[in-house]
Amino acid sequence: MTDPRTTPVPGRVRSDVAHNARVWNHWLGGTDNYPVDRAVGDRVTGMYPSIGEVARADRAFLGRAVGYLAGEAGIRQFLDIGTGLPTADHTHEVARRTAPDCRVVYVDNDPAVLAHARALLAGSPQGATEYVDADARDPERILRVARPTLDLERPVAVLLLGILNFVLDTAEARRIVRTLMDAVPSGSHLVLTHPTLELGGEANEAAMRFWNENATPPITARGRAEFAAFLTGLDLVEPGIVSCAHWRAEPGAARVAQFGAVARKP
């Protein structure tokens, strides 16, 4: 993978303003970030020391959820929206350990994410994996550009991990989820994570204020009731709505202030 510290900055990328995908990469121990991302990320860590644990728990949740979906649930199609910078154990890698025929569409509107993603796919035999440039706030476009790769008449797993928190208006966030899930058939699944000031996350409030003043895009936390509303009309997969660190995890996992859930469309 190329390193932005030694690679020319793509034209649309702002290297002077911290961006979530790159800061998240820094928290995960990656190198695809700029000095401003590391500075803001370290300041947030100073204010909310468990943020790195949240990032790692979210990534581990993805692995367990995708493993369950490709295995027990029999899902063969994945729509991963707001995917972030490519890392080890990305959705297509986890899914294809169980089912090599899985088809995956990644969606992001960060030019740095897309540049890295397309470089990774260039010259590879992964014809059933695609990255597309689209915004989570435009689910109609996402569905349109996903159709060449995904058969929307067959079940799809829609992944929205740590992305709805960047949609500040809750009604708009619910519309996004509803539009996506209305377009996929029975047997499809929704996979969500979302930061919260519950579950011990109260100390994150000041860190979020700092983030919104110094980085992009702005972020919001939501409570359990608001998170549950995104899953209206769907059947929760056990253990339901929990800290993402506890979803089908080994006993003793530390709780983090990030809700996680998987639900099936009946």
Protein Blocks (a to p, Z undefined) as FASTA:
>chain_A
ZZfklgccdfklcfkbccfklmmmmmnopabdcfklmmmmmmmmmmmmmlmmmmmmmmmm
mmmmmmmmmmmnopabdcdehkbpadehifklmmmmmmmmbccddddfbfklmmmmmmmm
gopablkbccddddfklmmlmmmmmmmmpcckbccddddehklmmmmblklmmmmmmmmm
mmpcehiacddddddfeehimmmmmmmmmmmmmgccddddddfklmmmmmgoiacddebj
adfklgopaehiacddddcdddddZZ
